[in-house]
């Protein structure tokens, strides 16, 4: 991670009331008078990390990060007992982004997003192209039916023993429904023994399919039971609803991004989210550039990913 800019602390933080009983944590780093940039974290439900601040030159950028509903320091957290996820949808997150932009009095901003964050960034930019100055996306995902089916079943062809363990995590009676639905039932069960085991099983699968390189170490946040449960609940909640998007709409509507310059950075070895999605998106997004990192998988910490992300934000500085 030495290719990132040095560690830095926010110069401003807050909790923004976005309605429906939700308060979202936000922070601003770097130069208060710099070029505005928004970071959209992955997951859904991962929360923003301290290293995400370091993808930008702090002298050039006003870097804004926030924890999406139910994740990180936002409240209520998705791991809370009896949590209601009905007001946690893609539409709600898009409205939250606009509310935060207006609160911070930002006219336009560069949007950076990875994995699920790239889905959210594309949905936001296609709805509000006049608010986006540029985009940097990595580990591209558009949360289509086929992508969800691949990441929960198809990719098991590469990890048969791990996938069988993942499948065995749900009762035999529930194996007739999708694994996403089956796991979501378990994760929302009020019994901690049941939902904590389901969270461990789900996260074990998630960690396994991004471990492209020998010696790959999972992010330490997976050791936190509250993180595991909130993350797994939100991922399955969004995936079972196909992120409330029409199937394929983000690629189909990418022409709306004409005039917005963008870099897409994707690992050649990304097994969980194959390169073809980013390639199709680039074909439909005028003015975009696809950068393929030969030795990287899905993890932004993989060889070459950090350098490419920072180089892209430097280009727009």
N, C-alpha and C positions, 0 to 999 in steps of 0.2 A: 504493500500500500504506500510505498515511498514516493510514488508518482503523484499522489494527491498533494494539494496545497497544505501548509502546516495547520495543525489543530487551531480552532478558534472558538470563541464563546459568543453567544448572541448579544447584541447590544440592546435588544428589546424582546420581551415575551408577553404573552397574554392568553386569556381564555375567552373565546368569542362565542356568545350565545347565538346558535343558529336555529333555534326553535326545536319543537318536539322533545324538549327536555334535554337536549344535547348541548354540551359545551366543548368546543374543539380547542386543543392547545396549538398555538402558533408561535413562531420565533422568527426574528430577522437578524441576519449576520452580515458581516462585510462592511461595505461602504453605504451609509444611509442615502447618499446622493448618486449611487452607482446605477447601472442598468438593472432594472428589476428582473428577477428570475424566480420561478416557482418550482419547487421539488415535489413530485408526487410519488409517494413510496409504493412499494409492492404489496403483495399479499393476495387478496385484500386482507388487511388487518395487521401488517407487519409493524406499522409505526415508523416514524422517521428516525434515522440514526445520526450519530455525531459525524461519521465519515461522509455522509451525504452533503454536509456543509462544505466539504473540502474539494468538491468537484469544480469549484469556481475560483477565479482570482478574486480574493476579497477586496482588492483595491479597485476593481472594475465593476463588481456586481453588488447589488442589494439582494441578498439571498433570502428567500422566504420559504420556510418549511412549515408543514402542519401535520398533525396526526388525524387521519380520517376518522369518521365516527366509529366509536367502539374500540379504537386501538390506541396504543401508546399512552400518553397522558391525558387524552380526551376522556370525558365522562358522559354517561356511564360506560364502563369498560365491558366489552362483550363477554368477559369471563364472569361477570357478576351473576349471582343466583337470580333466577327468574327474569333475566334480561329479555326485553322485547326488541326484536330486530326488525319489526315491521316498518320503522321509519329509518332504516339503514339500507338504502338502495342507490344505484348509480345516479338516478335523478336527484336524490338528496345530496350526494357528494358534489355533483355539478353545481347545484345551487349554493352549496357551502363555499366552493371556490370563488364564485362570483361575489358572494357576500364578503369574503375575506378581501378580495381585490378592491371592492368599493370601500370597505372599512380602512384599508391602508392607503386609499386614494392613489391607486396605480392605474394608469390608462391602459398600458399594454405590458406584457411580460414574456420573457422566454420561458418555455415550459420544458422541464426535464422529467422523464419518467422511465422506470424500468419494470419489466415484467407486467404485473397487473397495473402498475403506474403508467405503462405505455398505452394500455387499453383506455384508462381514464383520461390520459392526455389527449388521445385521438378523439374520444367522445367530446371532450371539452372544446378542442380546437375546431371540430366540425360544426359545433353549435355556435361557437363564438369566435370565428376567425379574425374578427376585427380587434380582438383582445390579445392576440398572440403574435409576438414579434418574430419568433423563431422556435424551433423545437429540437431537442436532443433526446432521442429514444434509444433504449438498449434492451437486449433480451426481449424482443418484441413478442407481444401476445395480443390477440384481439378477442379472446374469450368466445369463440364460436362453438357450436355443437361438436364439430369434429375435433377441435383442439381439446375440449374438456374430455371427450371420449378417449382421445389419444393419451392424455396425461394420467388418466385414471385406469386405463385398461391396455390400450395398444402398446404403450411403451414397456409394458410388462414382458414383451418378447425379449427385451434386453436384460431384464432383471427378473427372471422367472421365479427364483426362490423368494425374493423380497416381495414380489407381487402376490404370491400365494399366501404369504404371511399377512399382507395387507388385506386380501380378500377374506382370510380366515378371521379377521377382526370383527366381522359382522355376523349375526346369527344366520344359520342356514336358511331359516324361514324368510329372511330379508334379501337373499341373494337373487331373487327374481326381479327386484327393483334395482335401480342404479346404485352403484357404490356411494355416489355423492349423497343421494337421498338416505341411504341406509346409515351412513356415518353421521349425517346431520341429526337423525333421530337419536342416535346414541349420545351425540355431543350435547344435545339439549335436554337429555334426561336429568331429572333432579338429583338422582343418586350420584354422589361424587365418585364412587368406585367405578361406575359405568362410564360417566363422561370423562373422567381423567384417563382411564385406559384407552378410550377412543381417541382422545387427543394425542396420547403418546404414539398410538398406532398410526394415526394420520401423519403426524410430523415425522415419524421414522421413514415413511414412504416419501414424503416431500424431500427429506434430506438425502435419501438414497439416490434419487434420480438426478440430482444436481452434482453428485460426486463424480465428476468426469476424470479427475486426476488422482493417482494414488496418494494417500496421505492427506486428502482433502478433509478439512475440519469444519464441522457444522458451526454456524454462528452461535456464540455462547448463550444468546437469548433463548434458544430452544431448551435450555436447562431450567427455565422458569415455568412452573406449572400454570401460572396465570397467563403468561404469554402463549403457551401451547394451546390452552383451551380457547382463549379469545381468538387467536389466529385461525384455528381449525373451524371454529363456529362460523367465522366470517367467510372464510374460503368456501365452505360448503353451502352457506346461505347464498352467496353470490353465484356460485357455479350451478346450483340447482335451479336458479332463475335465469341462467344464461346471461347474467349481468343486466337483465332487463333491456337487452339490445336485440334488434332484429338480426337473425342469423346472417353474418357476412356484411352487415351494414357499414362497418368502419372502413373496410377495403372498397366497398362499392361506392361510398360517398367521399373517398379520398380526394376527388377532384375539387372539393370545397377548400382544400388546403393550398390550392394554387395561389402563389404569391407569398406563401409562408415558407422560408427556407428551412430545411431540416436535415439532420444527420441521423441515420439509423445504424446502430452498432450491434452486431449479432455474432455470437460464437458459432463457428463451423461445427463444433462438437456439442451443440446444445441439443441433447436428445429429447428432453421434456417439451421443448418448444422449437420444433425444427425450423430451419432457415427459410423454408418455403413461404411461410407467412410473411416474413419481412420482405422477401423478394416480390411477392404479389403486391404488397403495399407500395413498394417503390415503383412498380410498373404503373400504378394508378395515382401517384402523388407527384404532380409536376414540380420540379425544382428540388426534389429530395435526392439524397445520396446515401447509398447503402455501403457500409464498411464492414467487411467480413473479417473476423479475427480468427485466424486459423487454429490456434491452440486452445481456444476458450470454449467453455460450455455455457450454462445459464447464469452462473454466479459472477457477479461484477468483480469479484476478487480474483477471477481466473486470469492467467497470463495474457497480457495485452489489452484487457478490457478497460482498466483504469486509465491507461495512457490514451486510449482512443476517446474515452468520455471527456477527459480533461482537454485534450487537443480540440475537441469539438466546441466546448464552451469557450475556449481561448479564441477560436476563430470568430465567434460571435461577439466577443468582448469589445 
